[in-house]
Amino acid sequence: MRHFDMEMTELKKKLVDMASSVQQMIKISIDVVVKRDKELSKDVFSIEREVNLDEIVIDDTCLKLIALNQPVGSDLRFITSAMRINSDLERMGDEAVNICETGVELLEYPELKPLIDIPKMVVIVTEMVKESIESFNLSDTELAQKVLEKDDAVDELKRIILKDLIEYMIETNDRSTVIRAMNLVSIAKRLERLGDHATNICEDVIFMVNGKDIRHNNRSN
């Protein structure tokens, strides 16, 4: 195996490992909200430091591969896609931190009401994140396309959540209720962004494999 091929294989492994860390952050941050467990938040911040370091290392690796090897065709598409995926993974980590911080804030108040649609949203988004990484690892464009098709369901759930919470705030007209409801709105929006980042990764997978840029063809809003 050529040295360049070995470096490309190692780059892919680094991205998949980083993705695993990000998935762990997302799971823990959601547990902070759903299980109302503040202690879990420490793990999110600890993993975030590792993810931020991973982003720097992977970005530097990609730039060196381009500068030293001047790749073309599928190799160049892989490296440029890896750089974009690296950025999306880091931003996913940021969103997980934001969800975690908001969840900790919610613990200062009694639970607003039983969570119904947010857990539904969580299920779809975590599936999207997991499958987007699998599609990259396996170069599976069919799986990537399936992830793209789930984005509308996430958008619709966010719309329902926002509508319900706004109606709840209007009905109660209470400061504590407004604070808790706005925090839940923030969590729903950040879950949607996680789905958007998973969508970005799948679009990059399709570009990486097929050389087809579909970034502006799959947005419903």
GROMACS elastic network, one bead per residue, 0.5 to 0.9 nm:
[ bonds ]
;  ai    aj funct       b0    kb
    1     4     6  0.82727   500
    1     5     6  0.63892   500
    1     6     6  0.67331   500
    2     5     6  0.51678   500
    2     6     6  0.63874   500
    2     7     6  0.87459   500
    3     6     6  0.50685   500
    3     7     6  0.62630   500
    3     8     6  0.86978   500
    4     7     6  0.50850   500
    4     8     6  0.62520   500
    4     9     6  0.87006   500
    4    65     6  0.78962   500
    4    69     6  0.76349   500
    5     8     6  0.50121   500
    5     9     6  0.62030   500
    5    10     6  0.85910   500
    6     9     6  0.50862   500
    6    10     6  0.61856   500
    6    11     6  0.85971   500
    7    10     6  0.50047   500
    7    11     6  0.60987   500
    7    12     6  0.86839   500
    7    61     6  0.86879   500
    7    65     6  0.80258   500
    8    12     6  0.63267   500
    8    13     6  0.87092   500
    8    62     6  0.89866   500
    8    65     6  0.82730   500
    8    75     6  0.84679   500
    8    78     6  0.86621   500
    8    79     6  0.81407   500
    9    12     6  0.51969   500
    9    13     6  0.63413   500
    9    14     6  0.87755   500
   10    13     6  0.50097   500
   10    14     6  0.62053   500
   10    15     6  0.87138   500
   11    14     6  0.51340   500
   11    15     6  0.63706   500
   11    16     6  0.87636   500
   11    58     6  0.69799   500
   11    61     6  0.72997   500
   11    62     6  0.78330   500
   11    79     6  0.86571   500
   11    82     6  0.81855   500
   12    15     6  0.51968   500
   12    16     6  0.62721   500
   12    17     6  0.86476   500
   12    82     6  0.78041   500
   12   136     6  0.88130   500
   12   137     6  0.74288   500
   13    16     6  0.51176   500
   13    17     6  0.60840   500
   13    18     6  0.85150   500
   13   137     6  0.85069   500
   14    17     6  0.51270   500
   14    18     6  0.60972   500
   14    19     6  0.85389   500
   14    54     6  0.77301   500
   14    57     6  0.89361   500
   14    58     6  0.71089   500
   15    18     6  0.50383   500
   15    19     6  0.60743   500
   15    20     6  0.86230   500
   15    54     6  0.82887   500
   15    55     6  0.87682   500
   15    58     6  0.73756   500
   15    82     6  0.75569   500
   15    85     6  0.80720   500
   15    86     6  0.67981   500
   15    89     6  0.86603   500
   15   133     6  0.89976   500
   15   137     6  0.89445   500
   16    20     6  0.62553   500
   16    21     6  0.88294   500
   16   133     6  0.70115   500
   16   134     6  0.86588   500
   16   136     6  0.84318   500
   16   137     6  0.69596   500
   17    20     6  0.50662   500
   17    21     6  0.65204   500
   17    22     6  0.88099   500
   18    21     6  0.51513   500
   18    22     6  0.63178   500
   18    23     6  0.87008   500
   18    50     6  0.84554   500
   18    51     6  0.62559   500
   18    54     6  0.65148   500
   18    55     6  0.80813   500
   18    86     6  0.83301   500
   18    89     6  0.75379   500
   18    90     6  0.86881   500
   19    23     6  0.61196   500
   19    24     6  0.85707   500
   19    51     6  0.86971   500
   19    86     6  0.86690   500
   19    89     6  0.63950   500
   19    90     6  0.89212   500
   19   129     6  0.88434   500
   19   130     6  0.86706   500
   19   133     6  0.68756   500
   20    23     6  0.51092   500
   20    24     6  0.62842   500
   20    25     6  0.87499   500
   20   130     6  0.87345   500
   20   133     6  0.86355   500
   21    24     6  0.50556   500
   21    25     6  0.63168   500
   21    26     6  0.87882   500
   21    47     6  0.67669   500
   21    48     6  0.83672   500
   21    50     6  0.81875   500
   21    51     6  0.69294   500
   21    93     6  0.85761   500
   22    26     6  0.62647   500
   22    27     6  0.86850   500
   22    47     6  0.79435   500
   22    48     6  0.80036   500
   22    51     6  0.71640   500
   22    89     6  0.67465   500
   22    90     6  0.77747   500
   22    92     6  0.67991   500
   22    93     6  0.54700   500
   22    96     6  0.80191   500
   23    26     6  0.51176   500
   23    27     6  0.62535   500
   23    28     6  0.86966   500
   23    92     6  0.86572   500
   23    93     6  0.83236   500
   23   126     6  0.78876   500
   23   129     6  0.73538   500
   23   130     6  0.73509   500
   24    27     6  0.51756   500
   24    28     6  0.62183   500
   24    29     6  0.85710   500
   24    44     6  0.81421   500
   24    47     6  0.82929   500
   25    28     6  0.52656   500
   25    29     6  0.60437   500
   25    30     6  0.85746   500
   25    43     6  0.77892   500
   25    44     6  0.52641   500
   25    45     6  0.84373   500
   25    47     6  0.67883   500
   25    48     6  0.75418   500
   25    92     6  0.88843   500
   25    93     6  0.66283   500
   25    96     6  0.59871   500
   25    97     6  0.76301   500
   25   100     6  0.89646   500
   26    29     6  0.52086   500
   26    30     6  0.61954   500
   26    31     6  0.85940   500
   26    44     6  0.81919   500
   26    92     6  0.79562   500
   26    93     6  0.72870   500
   26    95     6  0.81625   500
   26    96     6  0.50013   500
   26    97     6  0.81329   500
   26    99     6  0.83794   500
   26   100     6  0.86107   500
   26   126     6  0.79383   500
   27    30     6  0.53116   500
   27    31     6  0.62253   500
   27    32     6  0.88089   500
   27    96     6  0.83787   500
   27   126     6  0.80022   500
   28    32     6  0.62883   500
   28    33     6  0.88905   500
   28    40     6  0.64940   500
   28    41     6  0.72550   500
   28    43     6  0.76035   500
   28    44     6  0.65891   500
   28    96     6  0.83548   500
   28   100     6  0.79189   500
   29    32     6  0.51159   500
   29    33     6  0.67457   500
   29    34     6  0.89229   500
   29    40     6  0.76185   500
   29    41     6  0.66945   500
   29    44     6  0.66934   500
   29    96     6  0.57899   500
   29    97     6  0.68921   500
   29    98     6  0.84648   500
   29    99     6  0.59930   500
   29   101     6  0.82690   500
   29   103     6  0.75932   500
   30    33     6  0.51695   500
   30    34     6  0.61231   500
   30    35     6  0.81643   500
   30    96     6  0.79732   500
   30    99     6  0.71166   500
   30   100     6  0.70083   500
   30   103     6  0.79989   500
   30   119     6  0.89738   500
   30   122     6  0.78276   500
   31    34     6  0.50364   500
   31    35     6  0.52253   500
   31    36     6  0.71134   500
   31    37     6  0.71837   500
   31    40     6  0.76723   500
   31   100     6  0.86279   500
   31   103     6  0.89308   500
   32    35     6  0.55819   500
   32    36     6  0.50422   500
   32    38     6  0.60463   500
   32    39     6  0.80687   500
   32    40     6  0.61638   500
   32    41     6  0.66005   500
   32    99     6  0.85916   500
   32   100     6  0.62666   500
   32   101     6  0.89603   500
   32   103     6  0.58819   500
   32   104     6  0.70618   500
   33    36     6  0.51332   500
   33    37     6  0.73283   500
   33    38     6  0.87049   500
   33    99     6  0.78557   500
   33   100     6  0.71174   500
   33   102     6  0.80779   500
   33   104     6  0.74239   500
   33   106     6  0.77304   500
   33   107     6  0.82595   500
   33   187     6  0.89824   500
   34    37     6  0.81244   500
   34   103     6  0.83766   500
   34   115     6  0.79121   500
   34   119     6  0.80612   500
   35    38     6  0.89187   500
   36   103     6  0.73556   500
   36   104     6  0.77699   500
   36   106     6  0.82110   500
   36   107     6  0.63323   500
   36   111     6  0.89888   500
   37    40     6  0.59694   500
   37    41     6  0.77929   500
   37   103     6  0.87605   500
   37   104     6  0.80265   500
   37   107     6  0.80798   500
   38    41     6  0.56134   500
   38    42     6  0.80071   500
   38   100     6  0.87954   500
   38   103     6  0.80748   500
   38   104     6  0.59019   500
   38   107     6  0.75324   500
   39    42     6  0.61093   500
   39    43     6  0.81202   500
   40    43     6  0.57449   500
   40    44     6  0.71754   500
   40   100     6  0.88614   500
   41    44     6  0.52255   500
   41    45     6  0.67052   500
   41    46     6  0.88436   500
   41    97     6  0.84731   500
   41   100     6  0.62213   500
   41   101     6  0.77547   500
   41   103     6  0.88783   500
   41   104     6  0.76931   500
   42    45     6  0.54499   500
   42    46     6  0.63204   500
   42    47     6  0.88325   500
   43    46     6  0.50236   500
   43    47     6  0.61669   500
   43    48     6  0.84973   500
   44    47     6  0.53066   500
   44    48     6  0.61062   500
   44    49     6  0.89900   500
   44    93     6  0.88040   500
   44    96     6  0.77360   500
   44    97     6  0.65836   500
   44   100     6  0.75145   500
   45    49     6  0.66987   500
   45    97     6  0.69973   500
   46    49     6  0.56724   500
   46    50     6  0.71428   500
   47    50     6  0.51971   500
   47    51     6  0.63144   500
   47    52     6  0.87517   500
   47    93     6  0.87874   500
   48    51     6  0.50254   500
   48    52     6  0.61596   500
   48    53     6  0.86583   500
   48    90     6  0.86822   500
   48    93     6  0.64504   500
   48    94     6  0.77669   500
   48    96     6  0.89529   500
   48    97     6  0.76610   500
   49    52     6  0.52342   500
   49    53     6  0.64001   500
   49    54     6  0.86991   500
   50    53     6  0.51800   500
   50    54     6  0.61513   500
   50    55     6  0.87316   500
   51    55     6  0.62140   500
   51    56     6  0.88513   500
   51    89     6  0.83973   500
   51    90     6  0.66040   500
   51    93     6  0.72641   500
   52    55     6  0.51909   500
   52    56     6  0.66669   500
   52    57     6  0.89355   500
   52    90     6  0.66396   500
   52    93     6  0.85070   500
   53    56     6  0.53008   500
   53    57     6  0.63525   500
   53    58     6  0.86938   500
   54    57     6  0.51362   500
   54    58     6  0.60210   500
   54    59     6  0.84273   500
   54    86     6  0.86295   500
   54    90     6  0.86662   500
   55    58     6  0.52849   500
   55    59     6  0.60262   500
   55    60     6  0.84993   500
   55    86     6  0.60880   500
   55    87     6  0.71439   500
   55    89     6  0.82275   500
   55    90     6  0.65046   500
   56    59     6  0.52423   500
   56    60     6  0.61103   500
   56    61     6  0.85652   500
   57    60     6  0.51854   500
   57    61     6  0.61120   500
   57    62     6  0.87289   500
   58    62     6  0.62022   500
   58    63     6  0.86843   500
   58    82     6  0.83530   500
   58    83     6  0.75521   500
   58    86     6  0.70855   500
   59    62     6  0.52187   500
   59    63     6  0.63413   500
   59    64     6  0.87257   500
   59    82     6  0.84859   500
   59    83     6  0.60932   500
   59    86     6  0.72900   500
   59    87     6  0.85853   500
   60    63     6  0.52212   500
   60    64     6  0.62207   500
   60    65     6  0.86384   500
   61    64     6  0.52205   500
   61    65     6  0.61616   500
   61    66     6  0.87396   500
   62    65     6  0.51213   500
   62    66     6  0.63311   500
   62    67     6  0.86559   500
   62    79     6  0.59814   500
   62    80     6  0.76719   500
   62    82     6  0.75800   500
   62    83     6  0.67031   500
   63    66     6  0.52341   500
   63    67     6  0.61053   500
   63    68     6  0.85547   500
   63    79     6  0.85540   500
   63    83     6  0.87725   500
   64    67     6  0.50228   500
   64    68     6  0.58350   500
   64    69     6  0.80622   500
   65    68     6  0.54864   500
   65    69     6  0.56945   500
   65    70     6  0.73960   500
   65    71     6  0.77906   500
   65    79     6  0.79039   500
   66    69     6  0.55204   500
   66    70     6  0.50044   500
   66    71     6  0.61031   500
   66    76     6  0.75798   500
   66    79     6  0.77184   500
   67    70     6  0.58281   500
   67    71     6  0.86452   500
   68    71     6  0.86927   500
   70    76     6  0.80735   500
   71    74     6  0.83777   500
   71    75     6  0.57406   500
   71    76     6  0.50906   500
   71    77     6  0.88321   500
   71    79     6  0.86730   500
   72    75     6  0.57655   500
   72    77     6  0.76570   500
   73    76     6  0.54771   500
   73    77     6  0.63320   500
   73    78     6  0.87565   500
   73   211     6  0.85930   500
   74    78     6  0.60681   500
   74    79     6  0.87086   500
   74   208     6  0.68001   500
   74   209     6  0.73566   500
   74   210     6  0.86885   500
   74   211     6  0.77021   500
   75    78     6  0.51126   500
   75    79     6  0.63944   500
   75    80     6  0.87581   500
   75   208     6  0.86405   500
   76    79     6  0.52060   500
   76    80     6  0.61563   500
   76    81     6  0.83820   500
   76   208     6  0.86936   500
   77    80     6  0.52819   500
   77    81     6  0.58977   500
   77    82     6  0.83521   500
   77   204     6  0.89720   500
   77   207     6  0.72835   500
   77   208     6  0.51091   500
   77   209     6  0.80588   500
   77   211     6  0.73162   500
   78    81     6  0.51409   500
   78    82     6  0.59720   500
   78    83     6  0.87002   500
   78   204     6  0.88787   500
   78   205     6  0.85144   500
   78   207     6  0.86662   500
   78   208     6  0.53235   500
   78   209     6  0.80295   500
   79    83     6  0.63196   500
   79    84     6  0.88419   500
   79   208     6  0.86367   500
   80    83     6  0.51384   500
   80    84     6  0.65244   500
   80    85     6  0.87115   500
   80   204     6  0.89142   500
   80   208     6  0.83805   500
   81    84     6  0.51675   500
   81    85     6  0.60702   500
   81    86     6  0.84235   500
   81   201     6  0.82781   500
   81   204     6  0.55075   500
   81   205     6  0.72207   500
   81   207     6  0.76410   500
   81   208     6  0.62125   500
   82    85     6  0.50339   500
   82    86     6  0.59126   500
   82    87     6  0.85960   500
   82   204     6  0.82562   500
   82   208     6  0.88823   500
   83    86     6  0.50549   500
   83    87     6  0.64035   500
   83    88     6  0.88109   500
   84    87     6  0.51290   500
   84    88     6  0.63036   500
   84    89     6  0.86898   500
   84   200     6  0.84473   500
   84   201     6  0.77412   500
   84   204     6  0.75621   500
   85    89     6  0.60799   500
   85    90     6  0.85956   500
   85   197     6  0.86184   500
   85   200     6  0.76748   500
   85   201     6  0.55737   500
   85   204     6  0.72960   500
   85   205     6  0.89897   500
   86    89     6  0.52031   500
   86    90     6  0.63356   500
   86    91     6  0.87493   500
   87    90     6  0.52115   500
   87    91     6  0.63025   500
   87    92     6  0.86515   500
   88    91     6  0.50729   500
   88    92     6  0.61138   500
   88    93     6  0.86645   500
   88   197     6  0.56335   500
   88   198     6  0.78669   500
   88   200     6  0.73912   500
   88   201     6  0.71754   500
   89    93     6  0.63334   500
   89    94     6  0.87401   500
   89   197     6  0.75673   500
   89   198     6  0.86089   500
   89   201     6  0.86673   500
   90    93     6  0.50618   500
   90    94     6  0.64294   500
   90    95     6  0.88409   500
   91    95     6  0.62440   500
   91    96     6  0.85802   500
   91   194     6  0.84151   500
   91   197     6  0.78390   500
   92    95     6  0.50482   500
   92    96     6  0.62117   500
   92    97     6  0.86804   500
   92   193     6  0.80171   500
   92   194     6  0.58264   500
   92   197     6  0.68235   500
   92   198     6  0.86333   500
   93    96     6  0.50238   500
   93    97     6  0.63098   500
   93    98     6  0.86878   500
   94    97     6  0.50864   500
   94    98     6  0.62543   500
   94    99     6  0.87026   500
   95    99     6  0.61421   500
   95   100     6  0.84888   500
   95   190     6  0.60142   500
   95   191     6  0.78464   500
   95   193     6  0.76269   500
   95   194     6  0.69720   500
   96    99     6  0.51052   500
   96   100     6  0.61158   500
   96   101     6  0.86471   500
   96   190     6  0.80518   500
   96   191     6  0.86057   500
   96   194     6  0.83692   500
   97   101     6  0.61333   500
   97   102     6  0.85789   500
   98   101     6  0.51292   500
   98   102     6  0.61592   500
   98   103     6  0.84546   500
   98   186     6  0.88978   500
   98   187     6  0.81070   500
   98   190     6  0.77305   500
   99   102     6  0.51685   500
   99   103     6  0.60130   500
   99   104     6  0.86506   500
   99   186     6  0.78864   500
   99   187     6  0.56357   500
   99   188     6  0.89940   500
   99   190     6  0.68654   500
   99   191     6  0.81578   500
  100   104     6  0.62538   500
  100   105     6  0.87374   500
  100   187     6  0.89604   500
  101   104     6  0.51195   500
  101   105     6  0.63896   500
  101   106     6  0.87928   500
  102   105     6  0.50226   500
  102   106     6  0.63153   500
  102   107     6  0.88879   500
  102   183     6  0.61709   500
  102   184     6  0.81572   500
  102   186     6  0.77392   500
  102   187     6  0.71722   500
  103   106     6  0.50621   500
  103   107     6  0.65885   500
  103   183     6  0.78440   500
  103   184     6  0.85275   500
  103   187     6  0.81224   500
  104   107     6  0.52351   500
  104   108     6  0.73691   500
  105   108     6  0.57145   500
  105   109     6  0.79394   500
  105   180     6  0.86285   500
  105   183     6  0.80009   500
  106   109     6  0.57237   500
  106   110     6  0.78540   500
  106   111     6  0.76938   500
  106   112     6  0.89836   500
  106   179     6  0.85578   500
  106   180     6  0.62676   500
  106   183     6  0.70340   500
  106   184     6  0.84637   500
  107   110     6  0.70469   500
  107   111     6  0.78388   500
  109   112     6  0.80121   500
  109   176     6  0.77415   500
  109   180     6  0.75140   500
  110   113     6  0.88817   500
  110   180     6  0.88919   500
  111   114     6  0.74420   500
  111   180     6  0.81359   500
  112   115     6  0.86359   500
  112   177     6  0.68462   500
  112   180     6  0.64647   500
  112   181     6  0.73429   500
  113   116     6  0.89615   500
  115   118     6  0.60963   500
  115   119     6  0.66887   500
  116   119     6  0.59252   500
  116   120     6  0.68322   500
  117   121     6  0.61746   500
  117   122     6  0.85830   500
  117   157     6  0.66686   500
  117   158     6  0.83307   500
  117   160     6  0.78705   500
  117   161     6  0.64729   500
  118   122     6  0.60987   500
  118   123     6  0.87542   500
  118   157     6  0.78145   500
  118   158     6  0.81234   500
  118   161     6  0.72735   500
  118   184     6  0.84700   500
  118   187     6  0.83973   500
  118   188     6  0.66782   500
  118   191     6  0.87198   500
  119   123     6  0.63144   500
  119   124     6  0.88886   500
  120   123     6  0.53063   500
  120   124     6  0.66893   500
  120   125     6  0.88047   500
  120   154     6  0.89445   500
  120   157     6  0.79167   500
  121   124     6  0.53766   500
  121   125     6  0.61121   500
  121   126     6  0.85285   500
  121   153     6  0.83001   500
  121   154     6  0.60513   500
  121   157     6  0.63196   500
  121   158     6  0.76284   500
  121   188     6  0.79101   500
  121   191     6  0.73745   500
  121   192     6  0.82414   500
  122   125     6  0.51717   500
  122   126     6  0.59312   500
  122   127     6  0.84009   500
  122   154     6  0.89143   500
  122   188     6  0.89590   500
  122   191     6  0.70448   500
  123   126     6  0.54427   500
  123   127     6  0.62294   500
  123   128     6  0.87037   500
  124   127     6  0.51345   500
  124   128     6  0.61855   500
  124   129     6  0.87587   500
  124   150     6  0.73734   500
  124   151     6  0.87209   500
  124   153     6  0.79958   500
  124   154     6  0.69352   500
  124   195     6  0.83562   500
  125   129     6  0.62098   500
  125   130     6  0.86015   500
  125   150     6  0.85175   500
  125   151     6  0.84966   500
  125   154     6  0.71344   500
  125   191     6  0.68054   500
  125   192     6  0.75104   500
  125   194     6  0.67901   500
  125   195     6  0.53310   500
  125   198     6  0.82306   500
  126   129     6  0.50992   500
  126   130     6  0.61080   500
  126   131     6  0.84866   500
  126   194     6  0.84882   500
  126   195     6  0.81165   500
  127   130     6  0.51493   500
  127   131     6  0.59518   500
  127   132     6  0.83178   500
  127   147     6  0.82374   500
  128   131     6  0.52367   500
  128   132     6  0.58600   500
  128   133     6  0.86108   500
  128   146     6  0.88287   500
  128   147     6  0.55079   500
  128   148     6  0.82318   500
  128   150     6  0.73648   500
  128   151     6  0.83497   500
  128   194     6  0.86673   500
  128   195     6  0.64178   500
  128   198     6  0.59613   500
  128   199     6  0.77012   500
  129   132     6  0.52106   500
  129   133     6  0.64636   500
  129   134     6  0.87720   500
  129   147     6  0.84883   500
  129   194     6  0.74759   500
  129   195     6  0.69327   500
  129   197     6  0.80581   500
  129   198     6  0.51227   500
  129   199     6  0.83980   500
  129   201     6  0.88763   500
  130   133     6  0.54557   500
  130   134     6  0.63700   500
  130   135     6  0.87721   500
  130   198     6  0.84286   500
  131   135     6  0.59583   500
  131   136     6  0.85343   500
  131   143     6  0.69689   500
  131   144     6  0.73252   500
  131   146     6  0.87378   500
  131   147     6  0.68021   500
  131   198     6  0.83397   500
  131   202     6  0.88101   500
  132   135     6  0.50923   500
  132   136     6  0.64050   500
  132   137     6  0.87414   500
  132   143     6  0.76304   500
  132   144     6  0.60603   500
  132   147     6  0.66683   500
  132   198     6  0.56424   500
  132   199     6  0.73400   500
  132   200     6  0.88388   500
  132   201     6  0.61788   500
  132   202     6  0.55612   500
  132   205     6  0.84404   500
  133   136     6  0.51097   500
  133   137     6  0.61405   500
  133   138     6  0.85700   500
  133   144     6  0.89939   500
  133   198     6  0.80667   500
  133   201     6  0.76522   500
  133   202     6  0.82052   500
  134   138     6  0.59653   500
  134   139     6  0.80077   500
  134   140     6  0.76749   500
  134   143     6  0.80233   500
  134   144     6  0.85492   500
  135   138     6  0.52815   500
  135   139     6  0.54208   500
  135   141     6  0.65128   500
  135   142     6  0.80293   500
  135   143     6  0.56723   500
  135   144     6  0.54761   500
  135   201     6  0.87746   500
  135   202     6  0.70238   500
  135   205     6  0.69476   500
  136   140     6  0.66452   500
  136   141     6  0.83839   500
  136   144     6  0.80351   500
  136   201     6  0.76958   500
  136   202     6  0.73693   500
  136   204     6  0.84601   500
  136   205     6  0.56591   500
  136   206     6  0.89607   500
  136   208     6  0.89260   500
  137   140     6  0.78147   500
  138   141     6  0.87417   500
  139   143     6  0.89440   500
  139   144     6  0.87340   500
  139   205     6  0.65832   500
  139   206     6  0.81858   500
  139   208     6  0.81149   500
  139   209     6  0.65318   500
  140   143     6  0.55379   500
  140   144     6  0.63818   500
  140   145     6  0.88840   500
  140   205     6  0.75988   500
  140   206     6  0.81381   500
  140   209     6  0.81947   500
  141   145     6  0.61188   500
  141   146     6  0.86574   500
  141   202     6  0.77092   500
  141   203     6  0.88990   500
  141   205     6  0.65636   500
  141   206     6  0.54575   500
  141   209     6  0.72786   500
  141   210     6  0.83436   500
  142   145     6  0.51259   500
  142   146     6  0.64037   500
  142   147     6  0.88599   500
  142   206     6  0.87975   500
  143   146     6  0.50475   500
  143   147     6  0.64319   500
  143   148     6  0.88282   500
  143   202     6  0.83743   500
  144   147     6  0.52112   500
  144   148     6  0.64756   500
  144   149     6  0.89262   500
  144   199     6  0.81021   500
  144   201     6  0.82717   500
  144   203     6  0.72875   500
  144   205     6  0.69512   500
  144   206     6  0.70996   500
  145   148     6  0.50509   500
  145   149     6  0.64368   500
  145   199     6  0.89952   500
  145   202     6  0.70707   500
  145   203     6  0.81728   500
  145   206     6  0.81584   500
  146   149     6  0.51676   500
  146   150     6  0.67893   500
  147   150     6  0.53363   500
  147   151     6  0.71268   500
  147   198     6  0.77335   500
  147   199     6  0.67371   500
  147   202     6  0.71336   500
  148   151     6  0.56409   500
  148   152     6  0.83670   500
  148   198     6  0.82901   500
  148   199     6  0.55720   500
  148   200     6  0.87960   500
  148   202     6  0.70345   500
  148   203     6  0.80336   500
  148   218     6  0.73304   500
  149   152     6  0.67325   500
  149   153     6  0.82147   500
  149   218     6  0.86571   500
  150   153     6  0.55206   500
  150   154     6  0.67894   500
  150   195     6  0.86590   500
  150   199     6  0.89664   500
  151   154     6  0.52458   500
  151   155     6  0.63761   500
  151   156     6  0.87758   500
  151   192     6  0.84674   500
  151   195     6  0.65977   500
  151   196     6  0.73523   500
  151   199     6  0.73347   500
  151   219     6  0.86933   500
  151   220     6  0.85878   500
  152   155     6  0.50424   500
  152   156     6  0.61626   500
  152   157     6  0.86713   500
  152   219     6  0.89252   500
  152   220     6  0.71847   500
  153   156     6  0.51266   500
  153   157     6  0.62492   500
  153   158     6  0.86658   500
  154   157     6  0.52028   500
  154   158     6  0.62406   500
  154   159     6  0.86825   500
  154   191     6  0.83638   500
  154   192     6  0.62857   500
  154   195     6  0.72547   500
  155   158     6  0.51648   500
  155   159     6  0.62943   500
  155   160     6  0.88223   500
  155   192     6  0.66621   500
  155   195     6  0.89712   500
  156   159     6  0.50407   500
  156   160     6  0.63170   500
  156   161     6  0.86843   500
  157   160     6  0.50610   500
  157   161     6  0.61131   500
  157   162     6  0.85805   500
  157   188     6  0.85708   500
  158   161     6  0.50880   500
  158   162     6  0.61207   500
  158   163     6  0.85347   500
  158   185     6  0.84213   500
  158   188     6  0.58770   500
  158   189     6  0.68627   500
  158   191     6  0.84839   500
  158   192     6  0.70098   500
  159   162     6  0.52790   500
  159   163     6  0.61554   500
  159   164     6  0.86528   500
  160   163     6  0.51523   500
  160   164     6  0.61286   500
  160   165     6  0.85863   500
  161   164     6  0.52323   500
  161   165     6  0.61059   500
  161   166     6  0.85249   500
  161   184     6  0.85708   500
  161   185     6  0.73125   500
  161   188     6  0.72819   500
  162   165     6  0.52329   500
  162   166     6  0.60363   500
  162   167     6  0.85509   500
  162   184     6  0.86683   500
  162   185     6  0.60484   500
  162   188     6  0.79071   500
  162   189     6  0.89351   500
  163   166     6  0.52999   500
  163   167     6  0.62399   500
  163   168     6  0.86118   500
  164   167     6  0.52102   500
  164   168     6  0.61260   500
  164   169     6  0.87320   500
  165   169     6  0.61555   500
  165   170     6  0.86279   500
  165   178     6  0.88502   500
  165   181     6  0.58808   500
  165   182     6  0.79107   500
  165   184     6  0.80456   500
  165   185     6  0.73120   500
  166   169     6  0.51384   500
  166   170     6  0.62908   500
  166   171     6  0.86828   500
  166   178     6  0.87603   500
  166   181     6  0.77379   500
  166   182     6  0.86284   500
  166   185     6  0.88997   500
  167   170     6  0.51546   500
  167   171     6  0.61726   500
  167   172     6  0.87381   500
  168   171     6  0.51914   500
  168   172     6  0.62474   500
  168   173     6  0.83447   500
  168   177     6  0.82553   500
  168   178     6  0.85856   500
  168   181     6  0.79602   500
  169   172     6  0.54252   500
  169   173     6  0.56640   500
  169   174     6  0.72472   500
  169   175     6  0.88553   500
  169   177     6  0.64315   500
  169   178     6  0.55793   500
  169   181     6  0.69656   500
  169   182     6  0.89192   500
  170   173     6  0.53804   500
  170   174     6  0.85922   500
  170   178     6  0.87214   500
  171   174     6  0.87332   500
  172   175     6  0.89077   500
  172   177     6  0.71569   500
  172   178     6  0.85039   500
  173   177     6  0.74282   500
  173   178     6  0.73715   500
  174   177     6  0.52217   500
  174   178     6  0.61987   500
  174   179     6  0.87917   500
  175   178     6  0.51024   500
  175   179     6  0.62910   500
  175   180     6  0.87718   500
  176   179     6  0.52265   500
  176   180     6  0.63425   500
  176   181     6  0.85485   500
  177   180     6  0.52586   500
  177   181     6  0.59444   500
  177   182     6  0.84530   500
  178   181     6  0.50757   500
  178   182     6  0.59632   500
  178   183     6  0.85161   500
  179   182     6  0.52809   500
  179   183     6  0.63061   500
  179   184     6  0.88258   500
  180   183     6  0.51319   500
  180   184     6  0.63762   500
  180   185     6  0.86995   500
  181   184     6  0.50950   500
  181   185     6  0.62009   500
  181   186     6  0.86551   500
  182   186     6  0.61740   500
  182   187     6  0.86694   500
  183   186     6  0.50007   500
  183   187     6  0.63308   500
  183   188     6  0.87517   500
  184   188     6  0.62258   500
  184   189     6  0.86359   500
  185   188     6  0.51488   500
  185   189     6  0.62681   500
  185   190     6  0.86828   500
  186   189     6  0.51584   500
  186   190     6  0.62170   500
  186   191     6  0.86383   500
  187   190     6  0.50947   500
  187   191     6  0.61316   500
  187   192     6  0.86222   500
  188   191     6  0.50986   500
  188   192     6  0.63028   500
  188   193     6  0.87655   500
  189   192     6  0.50738   500
  189   193     6  0.63748   500
  189   194     6  0.88298   500
  190   194     6  0.63098   500
  190   195     6  0.86967   500
  191   194     6  0.50592   500
  191   195     6  0.64650   500
  191   196     6  0.87398   500
  192   195     6  0.50433   500
  192   196     6  0.62888   500
  192   197     6  0.88004   500
  193   197     6  0.62087   500
  193   198     6  0.85707   500
  194   197     6  0.51362   500
  194   198     6  0.63029   500
  194   199     6  0.86144   500
  195   198     6  0.50368   500
  195   199     6  0.61760   500
  195   200     6  0.86521   500
  196   200     6  0.62134   500
  196   201     6  0.87500   500
  197   201     6  0.63260   500
  197   202     6  0.87352   500
  198   201     6  0.51428   500
  198   202     6  0.64009   500
  198   203     6  0.87644   500
  199   202     6  0.51296   500
  199   203     6  0.62470   500
  199   204     6  0.86479   500
  199   218     6  0.89443   500
  200   203     6  0.51273   500
  200   204     6  0.62745   500
  200   205     6  0.87138   500
  200   215     6  0.74719   500
  201   204     6  0.50260   500
  201   205     6  0.62405   500
  201   206     6  0.87985   500
  202   206     6  0.63198   500
  202   207     6  0.86009   500
  203   206     6  0.52084   500
  203   207     6  0.62927   500
  203   208     6  0.85817   500
  203   212     6  0.88957   500
  203   213     6  0.73407   500
  203   214     6  0.62691   500
  203   215     6  0.60025   500
  203   218     6  0.86773   500
  204   208     6  0.58992   500
  204   209     6  0.85418   500
  204   213     6  0.77951   500
  204   214     6  0.85209   500
  204   215     6  0.80891   500
  205   209     6  0.61063   500
  205   210     6  0.83070   500
  206   209     6  0.53063   500
  206   210     6  0.56816   500
  206   211     6  0.70953   500
  206   212     6  0.65022   500
  206   213     6  0.74731   500
  206   214     6  0.78282   500
  207   210     6  0.53672   500
  207   213     6  0.52594   500
  207   214     6  0.74047   500
  207   215     6  0.89506   500
  208   211     6  0.57216   500
  208   212     6  0.78204   500
  208   213     6  0.89078   500
  209   212     6  0.80582   500
  210   213     6  0.85903   500
  213   216     6  0.80812   500
  213   217     6  0.86359   500
  214   217     6  0.51558   500
  214   218     6  0.67545   500
  215   218     6  0.65033   500
  215   219     6  0.78841   500
  216   219     6  0.63123   500
  217   220     6  0.86373   500
